[in-house]
Amino acid sequence: MPVGTSHTGMLNGMPQIAIRISDDELDLLDRVVAEGKFKSRAAAVRAGLDALARETRNQAIAASYRDAYEKKPPDDWFARANSEMLDRRLSGEPGIEVEKP
């Protein structure tokens, strides 16, 4: 049995899959590996999957916020505070002081 393999056929505890990709996708994969952006094709593919997972989580979080705000819109003071904070951040002013009614 090769070093690092288990009885289940996994290498280093990770299952192996086979995929079909286009010549252009393979060229891109090989190019980013050759440029040193990733150690291997597998590392590049895993990074892509990580990015996809992160984007999926971010979309789910954004949808949750959207749903929550549709059910209960923010109070006026909250909207004013956010607006003022954004204005100050854009103008370079530190901090924010907004009284809650």
N, C-alpha and C positions, 0 to 999 in steps of 0.2 A: 504494500500500500504506500503511495507517495506521501512524503512528509507534509503534514498539515491537513491531510484529508481525514474524514471520519468515515464510519461505516455507512452513513447515509448518503455518501457521495458528495458531501459539501466540503469545500476548501475553506479552511480557517473559520468554520462555523457559518459560512454564507452560502446559500444555494446558488447554483450557476444556471443561467438561462441563455438561450440562443435567440437572436433577433435578426430580421432581414432589414437592411437599410440600403438606400440608393448609393450609387457611386459618388455623388456629390456629398452626401452625408459622411461617407467613409473618408473622402478626401479632407473634409473639414475636421473630422475626428483625428486623422493622422497629422494634419497640420498643427492643431493645437497641442498635440503631444510633442511633435518635433520642435515647436517653439518653446517648449518647457513649461507651458501653462498647466499641464497635468503630467503625472508620472507615467500614466498608461491610458489606453483606450477605456478600460474599465473605470478608472478614476474619473475620467471626463464624463462618462455616462452617469456615474453615481452623482457627480456634481450637478448634472442636468436634472436628475431625479430629485435631488435635494432642493434645487431652485423651484421645481414644479410643486413639491410638497409645501414649501414656504409660501409660494403664491396662492396655493389652494387654501392654506390656513388664513392668510391675510384677507382673502376674499370672504371667507366664512366669518371672520371677525367683523369686517366692514358690513356684511349683511346683517349680523346681529345688532350692531349699532344702529343701522338704518331702520330695522324692525322696531327696536326699542324707542327710537325717536319718533317713529310714526305712531306708536301706541301712546306715548307721553312726550309731547314736544317739550324742549327745554323752557324753563321759566324765562321771563324777559331779562331778569338780572343776570342769568347765566349767559344769555346771548350777548348782552351788553359787555359783560366781563370778557368773553372770548373775543369780541370785536375790538375792544380796547387793547387787550393783550396783543392781538395780532398787529394792530396799528403801531403799538410801542415797539414790538419786535422788529417791524419793518423800518421804523425810524431810528432804531438803535438805542432807544431808551430802556433802562433796566427796570424790572419790577412792575407791579400793578397793584393798585388799591381800589377796589370796587366794593361799595357797601351793599350788603344784602338787605333788601327791604324787610 
